[in-house]
Amino acid sequence: MCEKFDMISSENFDDYMKALGVGFATQQVGNRTKPNFVMSVDDQGLICMKSQSAFKTTEVKFKLNEPFDETTADDRKTRTVVIMFPCSWKHF
């Protein structure tokens, strides 16, 4: 599995960054950045999510439902767990 997504727009991202405590300068860059997003799964079942932009490229590898250490795009250290919820897709 390998999927690529291009960001078209984001809403309320500035408020989200403020709530996380992201610095003003990084907020300004973040609001102007429209990254490409690539998601893939390797042979060992690790999910790889890569966000690529002219500003910065970040990549995380993880297994669903298992905690992992992550460094966010604004260089914060976090302990993260990714879970997947069932969803239904609507095609227009």
C-alpha positions as CSV (number, residue, x, y, z in Angstrom):
1,M,0.0,0.0,0.0
2,C,1.3,3.4,-0.9
3,E,-0.9,6.5,-1.2
4,K,-0.1,10.1,-1.9
5,F,-2.3,13.1,-0.9
6,D,-1.9,16.8,-1.8
7,M,-3.3,19.3,0.7
8,I,-5.8,21.6,-0.9
9,S,-6.9,23.5,2.2
10,S,-7.0,23.4,6.0
11,E,-9.4,25.1,8.4
12,N,-8.7,26.3,11.9
13,F,-5.1,25.1,11.8
14,D,-3.9,28.3,13.4
15,D,-6.1,27.8,16.4
16,Y,-4.9,24.1,16.6
17,M,-1.3,25.2,16.6
18,K,-2.0,27.9,19.3
19,A,-3.7,25.3,21.5
20,L,-0.6,23.1,21.2
21,G,1.7,26.0,22.2
22,V,3.4,26.3,18.8
23,G,5.5,29.5,18.6
24,F,4.3,32.5,16.5
25,A,6.9,32.2,13.8
26,T,6.3,28.5,13.3
27,Q,2.5,29.2,13.2
28,Q,3.1,31.7,10.4
29,V,5.1,29.2,8.3
30,G,2.6,26.4,9.1
31,N,-0.3,28.4,7.8
32,R,1.4,29.0,4.5
33,T,2.6,25.5,3.9
34,K,0.6,22.9,1.9
35,P,2.5,19.6,2.3
36,N,2.3,16.5,0.2
37,F,1.5,13.5,2.4
38,V,2.7,10.0,1.5
39,M,1.5,6.9,3.5
40,S,3.0,3.4,3.0
41,V,3.4,0.1,4.8
42,D,6.7,-1.8,4.8
43,D,7.4,-5.5,4.8
44,Q,7.3,-5.7,8.6
45,G,3.9,-4.1,8.8
46,L,5.2,-0.7,9.9
47,I,3.2,2.2,8.7
48,C,5.2,5.1,7.3
49,M,3.7,8.6,7.1
50,K,5.8,11.3,5.4
51,S,4.8,14.9,5.1
52,Q,6.9,16.8,2.5
53,S,7.0,20.6,1.9
54,A,9.4,23.2,0.9
55,F,9.6,24.2,4.6
56,K,10.2,20.8,6.2
57,T,9.9,17.0,5.6
58,T,8.9,14.8,8.5
59,E,8.5,11.1,8.7
60,V,7.1,8.7,11.4
61,K,7.0,4.9,11.4
62,F,4.7,3.0,13.7
63,K,2.4,0.1,14.3
64,L,-1.3,0.8,15.0
65,N,-2.2,0.8,18.6
66,E,1.4,0.7,19.9
67,P,3.0,3.7,21.6
68,F,6.1,5.2,19.9
69,D,8.4,8.2,20.4
70,E,7.8,11.0,17.9
71,T,9.5,14.3,17.2
72,T,6.8,16.7,15.8
73,A,7.4,19.1,12.9
74,D,8.0,21.9,15.5
75,D,10.5,19.7,17.3
76,R,8.4,18.7,20.3
77,K,9.1,15.3,21.8
78,T,5.9,13.2,22.2
79,R,4.8,9.7,23.0
80,T,2.1,8.9,20.4
81,V,-0.4,6.1,19.7
82,V,-2.1,5.9,16.4
83,I,-5.5,4.2,16.3
84,M,-7.7,3.6,13.4
85,F,-11.5,4.0,13.5
86,P,-13.8,2.4,11.0
87,C,-15.1,4.9,8.5
88,S,-17.4,5.1,5.5
89,W,-16.3,6.9,2.4
90,K,-18.7,8.8,0.3
91,H,-17.8,9.3,-3.3
92,F,-19.4,12.2,-5.2
